[in-house]
Amino acid sequence: MQHLIRTSDFSKEEILSLFDDARDFLTSKPNEILKGKIIVTLFFENSTRTRSSFEIAAKRLGAEVVSLDVGSSSTSKGETIYDTVANINAMKPDAIIIRHSECGLPETLVGYVDCPILNAGDGRHSHPTQALLDLFTIYEHFDGKTDGKKIGIVGDVRNSRVAGSNRRLLPRFGIEVNLIAPDCFKYESDDFKQFSTIAEVIDDLDIVMSLRSQLERHNLTYFESLNEYAKDFCITSELMADKDILLLHPGPVNRNIDITDEMLKDPRCKVLEQVTNGVAIRAAVLKKLILA
Ligand code: CP
C-alpha cells in the first residue's frame, strides 16, 4: 500500500502522471471514480485550503467524506492519537488525511492502518500536496519547461513546511532553489544559495514564492513588528517592476506583510490559481492512492 508522507514517496514519473490526471480534473465534470469510498479527515491544526480542497476533490470523485471534529473527539479525554487512528481504521475507511503540529507523526501512524495515510502538513516538516500543487502551477505556466528555472523562496524558510517540501521537490524538476530570509529565519544548509534581501537576487529569478511568518511555531521577537519585517520582505510592485516573474504564495497571505494588496491583484500573482490547482492535484492523489 502506498502512502503520501513526503513528496519523495512519488517518483518523477508518478508525479507527471498525477499532473496528467490533474489537468483532466481541471476541465472535467464531477464523476464517480471513487463512488462507495469513504475518506476521513483529521485536522489537528487549522486549515482553510488544504482541508476544503481535499473534501471538494473527494466529493467531485464521488467519495463520501467524514471529517472528525478533533475538538470534540476523544483525544480531549486522554485517548492517544495512535488509539484514535486505530479506532478510525477499525471502521474501514479507504483513506485517512491528517494534519498535525508534530513533525513526523503521519509516518508513525502507517503501522496502525490498513488504508493510505495522506499527510496534510506535519509541523515544520512536510506539506507534500502543497508542494505538488505548487510544482504543477509552475509546470503548467512554463509548459513543462522547468529545467533551469530559478525560484526565490522568501520569508520564514526555517519554520515553513511548504518551504521544506518545495526545496526537496523542485530541484528534482531542474528548478534552482534560492532561499531569501532574514538571519533569524535562515535554513542552515550549503545545498541552496542564500540571500538576505530580495533586491539582491530578484533580477535572476523566474519565480518568487512568498511565505507567511509561522507565528504559531515561534514568536516574532526578532522584529519590532510584522511591519518592520515587511519593509524588507514584502513583495511589492516596486520590487516586481515589469519583470516576467511568476508570483506564488501557499496561503494564508498576510496582506501587505507578505505581498501587497496591489501585487495580489497583479496578473503575475497566481495565488488563487494555486488554490484551484490544489483541488485537481488532491483529486489526482486520492485517485492514485485509493485505487492502487
Ligand atoms: N496552504 C495551506 O496549507 O493552507 P491552509 O493552512 O489553509 O490549509
Boltz pocket constraint, residues with backbone or C-beta under 6 A from the ligand:
constraints:
  - pocket:
      binder: B
      contacts: [[A, 46], [A, 47], [A, 48], [A, 49], [A, 50], [A, 51], [A, 120], [A, 121], [A, 127], [A, 130], [A, 250], [A, 251], [A, 252]]
      max_distance: 6.0
